[in-house]
Amino acid sequence: MRRFVLLAHKAPVVPDFTLNDLPGSAGRIDVLCRAIGAAFFLSHDLRRDVEVDILLQDQVQIRLVGERLKRLNPDERSTAALIKHALEKLGEEEAQSTPGIFVSRRTLPEMLDRLYQLGAHPIVLHEDGAPIEATSIPNDPAFFLSDHQDFSPSDEEVLADLPRISLGETPLHTSQCITIVHYLLDRQQEDEGDLVLCHKVWGEPKAQLIKGLLADFNIPVNMVTQVPASILPMTVDGLSEVRIMVRSRDLERAREIIADYFEEPSAE
């Protein structure tokens, strides 16, 4: 599960705003709507492994749960209408206003406690954090972002002990940060996926040459040695079969490089 926690400092906590002025009298709800879109929308589908938690003025939480979400459309006005409807359902207990959208009274410390109870790993996205390229993102991350304003002093106090990750020194919109995080996590999942067989050679020295060549083209390689069957309790040194394994997205390019420098790749 990927979670994005949006701290909204000006958005209203009552449903008395107009949908005709989202950037103005509605307290920049347009920023929240764009962030929601960035978190969930794919081409012709939604991300189902995502949850967005919006905290309005440290008083009201609106949760959008991807696996149960319906009626979410790409335009900001209809998304703002869902938020407005959620606020109309606000009571003492958490209520579901529309499928996949829940509203309750909650503060930032209470939200943080809930995330810990769920086993999530809270992370603050901030320009002053450690570069995301040099950071290992844990499973079940919960990324904290602010709206169009910086984190407030009270926000900073509650979030002070959380790890901070930076997407760069250039300040970005909240929705842009979410898009970049999705891209990086998607690539990370691809890299951690199953490797595919690219080529087979006899002998580790040749395999090492191919591995070094592919490394020059920024293609990582995993070598798997296949020891041939034998009636003897030994193998001839250097004559075992070695399989060159690469990521699926690198397969075509790796095979082209091997063909150009060595031989036509064999993966049979």
Secondary structure, 3 states (H helix, E strand, C coil): CEEEEEEECCCCCCCCCCCCCCCCCCCCHHHHHHHHHHHHEECCEECCCEEEEEEECCCEEEEEEHHHCCCCCCCHHHHHHHHHHHHHCCCCCCEEEECCEEEEECCHHHHHHHHHHCCCEEEEEEEEEEEHHHCCCCCCEEEEEECCCCCCHHHHHHHCCCCEEECCCCCCCHHHHHHHHHHHHHHHHHHCCCEEEEEEEECHHHHHHHHHHHHHCCCCCEEEEECCCCCCCCCCCCCCEEEEEEEHHHHHHHHHHHHHHCCCCCCC
